[in-house]
Amino acid sequence: MAIITLSATAANAVLTALNDLVNGGSGAGTIKIYTGTKPAGPATAITTQVLLGTLTCSDPAGTVSAATWTFGTVTQDSSADATGTATWARIADSAGTAVIDIDITTTGGGGFGQMNTTSIVIGGPITAPSIVVTA
């Protein structure tokens, strides 16, 4: 795995650009949670992956300071679309244009996105009490 280290100025610029992209469109961005293998990137179509549910970002999605992107309130999906194991998520703007794909693990599992449980049950809630991205 290759690792880059950014200056605080560069990190803020990168995170601000991502935040601005999620804020694109006339409404709030979304975080769609899926099963299966994460595609090669946000431009790659979703094929056999199953949509478990959709979280809605606040509008604007968040703020950037000190190389940290802190999302505002993320509204839960009160009724999951399917049962399965969450393995990745696609964050998009309000028009559905994909911005970033992230892997998901349980808390402490090393994923970019971490949840208290990755086991989602149809009809159950999916929550993200806080989302913070540090570069």
N, C-alpha and C positions, 0 to 999 in steps of 0.2 A: 504494500500500500504506500503510495506517495503522499507526502504531507507537505503543505506549504504553510508558511507563517507570514501573516500580513501585518503591516504597521496598523496602528489604531486608525489612522486616516483612511487607509485602503479598506480596512474592515468596515468602517462606517459607510464608505461609499458603496461597497458591495451589498451590505445589508439594506441600505437605503434604497438601492436600485430594486432589490427583491420586494421590499415593502411597497414601493411605488407600483411595481407590476401587479402585485396582488390587489392593490387599490384601484387598478384599471377598471373601466366600465362605470356604470351608473349606480352600482350597489355594492353590497358586501361580497368579499371573496369566500371561497369554500375550501374545505378540507375533506376530500372523499377518501374513505378508508376501504382497502381491498384485501382480498386473499391472494395467494399465488405469488408468482415471481414478478418482481418489480421490472417494468419495461426498461429498455436501454436509456430512455430519457423521456421528458415531457412531450416531445413531438411524436413519440411512438404510440401507436394505437393500442388500446386495451383490447385483449382478445378473450382468453379463457378466465381471466381474473374475475372474481365475484365482488360486486359492490356490497359492502356490509352496511354502510351508512354515510351520511353527510353532516359534517359540522359546519356552522356558519360563523365566519369571522365578524368582528365588529367592523364598522366602516368609519374611519380608516382602520386597517387591520392591526396596526401597532405603531410603535415608536422605536427609533434607533438612538442609542446613546452609549458611549464608552465601549464600542465594538460589540454591543448586545442589541438584538432585535427582540423586543418584548411585545407579544401580541396583547391586544386588549381582550375584552370578554369574548370567549368563544362559546357560541350557543350550542348546546348538546343536541344530538339527534335523539329524540324521545322514544323512537320506535325503529330499531335496526331493521334494515331491509332483508337481511339473511343471517343465517348462522354460519360461523366459520372462524378461522384464526386470522387476525389482522397481521399482515406482514409488511405492508407499505401503504403510503398515502400520496395522493396527488393534490397539491395546493394550486388553486386556480383563481383568476379574477372573476368578477360578477358575470361576465359574458361566457364563462366556462373555458377561457383560454388558459391552458396549463402553464404554470410558472416553474414549479419545482416538484420533483418526486423524492420522497424520503423513505428510508426503511423504518420499520417499527418493531420494537422488542418490548418485553416487559421492563419495568423500572430496574435499572442496574444492568440491563442486558447489552448495553453498548450501542443500541440503535439511535439514529438521529432523532426519531420520535420514540418516546417511551411512555407506556401506559401501565396502569396498575395490573391490568389483565389484557391479554390479547385474544381471549376467548369471548367472542361476541355471539349473543343469542337473539334470534329474530324476535322483534317486538320489544326487546329490552333497550335501555338507554345506552348511549355512547357519549362519554364526557371527556373533556380535556380541560381540567381546572386551570392549568397555566401552560403557556407555550413560550419558551425563551430560547433564542438561538444566539450562540456566542461564536464569534469568528476570531 
